[in-house]
Amino acid sequence: MSLWWAVIATCVGCYLLKYAGLAAPRKLLDHPGVRRFATVVPVALLAALIAVQSFGQGFDWPRTAGLGAAVVALLLRAPFLLVLVVAALVTGLLRITGM
Amino acid sequence: MSARHDAVRAGLGVGLAVGVSGLAFGAAAVTAGLSVAQACALSLFAFTGASQFALAGVVAGGGALVPGVAGALLLGARNGLYGLRLASVLPARLRVLTAHGVIDETSAVAFAHPGAARAGFYTTFAALYVTWNLTTFLAAVGASAVADPSVFGLDAVGPATFLALLWPRLKESPEDRKVALAGVVIALAATPFLPPGVPVLLAAAGALAVLVR
């Protein structure tokens, strides 16, 4: 599958999922399984993505430190974007200084 | 101050603040190996941050694209659930257009302003859509001009984004912490043996196993 096909499939699929929700019968929400699916699956997916993107290609000290800095920023209740900037800055600085 | 005024103000604030993280997506996407056009297409037409970052992440891992797309769509499935809840407050007439705006932030603002859900939803949608796409483009062009974006630590932005998205859930729910930990363990254990993208799906399947138990 070429990269463009993956991009198009993601675009079309994401749109259809949004549309399906608006158009579907509201009764679906009464089903507890549907609610649980929508809350639990994203947690597992996001956690897995963090792990794979951080350590999937081996341990990288600057990237790990950047992620640690993001945790500190989150603990200090930093806004969303600041968390990302802190992670990139710490990782970048450690790489440039060769630490 | 009227409920409508409050909702519009919240929508503008959330839309602009979150929209700026299109910078992070544009940079992460190009660092991962997507072209500027592909990064922009995702922001214009997929327009749901977590799914976009997920696909970029799999591309970065040099990964199998089919599981990559599957992961992105699984993340996008929650938008369908927001839609179920929003259908009663949004006009059916504009559904084809409205549907595109059903994401975390627009739903959050709409639910937080029950008296003016419609104003909150459309203000957030407009502000976020314009900002997100503009910043995606700027950062994608910027990152593609840099020979090796990883020097700037941009490869840390993807995981940091997911962490920031996940954080409120980790803080509130002990059960979610267990699910997250299981996801991390499953994904890392499977990584050496399976093509990129598949371990993440396996982690989601693990969560489903917990569900049916």
Interface residues (C-beta under 8 A of the other chain):
Chain A: M1 L3 W4 W5 A6 V7 I8 A9 T10 C11 V12 G13 C14 Y15 L17 K18 Y19 A20 G21 L22 A23 A24 R26 L28 L29 G33 V34 R35 R36 F37 A38 T39 V40 V41 P42 V43 A44 L45 L46 A47 A48 L49 I50 A51 V52 Q53 S54 F55 G56 Q57 P62 R63 G66 L67 A70 V71 L74 P79 F80 L81 V83 L84 V86 A87 A88 L89 V90 T91 G92 L93 L94 R95 I96
Chain B: A17 V18 V20 S21 L23 A24 G33 L34 S35 Q38 A41 L42 F45 A46 F47 T48 A50 S51 Q52 F53 A54 L55 G57 V59 A60 G61 L65 V66 G68 V69 G71 A72 L73 L74 L75 G76 A77 R78 N79 G80 L81 Y82 G83 L84 R85 L86 A87 S88 L90 R95 V96 T98 A99 H100 G101 V102 I103 S150 V151 F152 G153 L154 D155 A156 V157 G158 P159 A160 T161 F162 L163 A164 L165 L166 W167 R169 D176 V179 A180 L181 A182 G183 V184 I186 A187 L188 T191 P196 P199 V200 L202 A203 A204 G206 A207 L208 V210 L211
